[in-house]
Amino acid sequence: MSAGFVRGQVKTIRGVVRDKTTDERIPFAAVQFIGTTVGATTNQDGEYSFQLNSLPGDSLLARVIGYEATHVAVRMDADSQ
């Protein structure tokens, strides 16, 4: 799973959930900030994206039936201001 954060008035969080072994994209996984109800669901290509006025945490949790839940840190893009 990967996640990116772009700074600005509205924050855009986007990424892709992938199978750790096969690297295949995982559709319809639940992705949310740990400890909150803020999140999204991946599309048929395993991609997720949502917009926020503020960043509610620094780690995302991805869950889908048949897989172990995993978390990843949200990182700032190097060219963001």
C-alpha positions in Angstrom: 0.0 0.0 0.0 1.2 3.5 -0.7 -0.1 6.9 0.3 0.8 10.5 -0.6 -0.2 13.8 0.8 -0.2 17.1 -1.1 -0.1 20.3 0.9 -2.5 23.2 0.2 -5.9 24.5 1.3 -7.5 21.1 0.5 -5.4 18.0 1.1 -5.6 15.2 -1.4 -4.8 11.7 -0.1 -4.3 9.1 -2.8 -2.6 5.7 -3.2 -2.9 2.2 -4.3 -3.5 -1.0 -2.3 -1.5 -4.0 -3.6 -1.0 -7.6 -2.6 2.4 -7.8 -0.8 3.3 -11.1 -2.5 2.1 -10.7 -6.1 2.0 -6.9 -6.3 -1.5 -7.1 -7.8 -3.9 -4.2 -7.1 -6.6 -5.0 -4.6 -10.1 -3.6 -5.4 -12.7 -2.6 -2.8 -10.3 -2.4 0.2 -11.3 -0.1 3.1 -8.6 2.5 3.7 -8.9 4.8 6.8 -6.8 6.9 9.1 -6.0 4.9 12.2 -8.1 5.9 15.2 -10.7 7.8 13.0 -13.6 7.2 10.8 -12.0 9.2 7.9 -11.3 7.0 4.9 -12.2 5.7 1.5 -12.7 2.5 -0.5 -10.4 1.5 -3.3 -11.9 1.4 -6.8 -11.7 -1.6 -9.2 -8.1 -0.8 -9.9 -7.1 -0.7 -6.2 -6.8 3.1 -6.2 -8.1 5.4 -3.5 -8.4 9.1 -3.3 -10.1 11.5 -0.9 -9.9 15.2 -0.1 -9.6 16.8 3.4 -9.3 20.3 4.9 -6.8 18.9 7.5 -4.8 15.8 7.9 -6.5 13.7 10.7 -3.5 11.4 11.4 -0.2 10.2 10.0 -1.0 6.5 9.4 -3.5 4.7 7.2 -5.0 1.2 7.7 -6.1 -0.9 4.8 -8.5 -3.9 5.3 -10.1 -6.3 2.9 -11.6 -9.8 3.4 -9.1 -12.5 2.8 -6.0 -10.4 3.7 -4.3 -9.3 6.9 -4.9 -5.7 7.8 -1.9 -3.5 7.2 -0.9 0.1 7.9 1.4 2.6 6.3 2.6 6.1 7.1 1.3 9.0 5.1 4.3 10.9 3.6 4.6 14.4 2.3 5.5 14.8 -1.4 9.0 16.3 -1.7 7.9 19.1 -3.9 4.9 20.1 -1.8 4.7 23.4 -0.1 
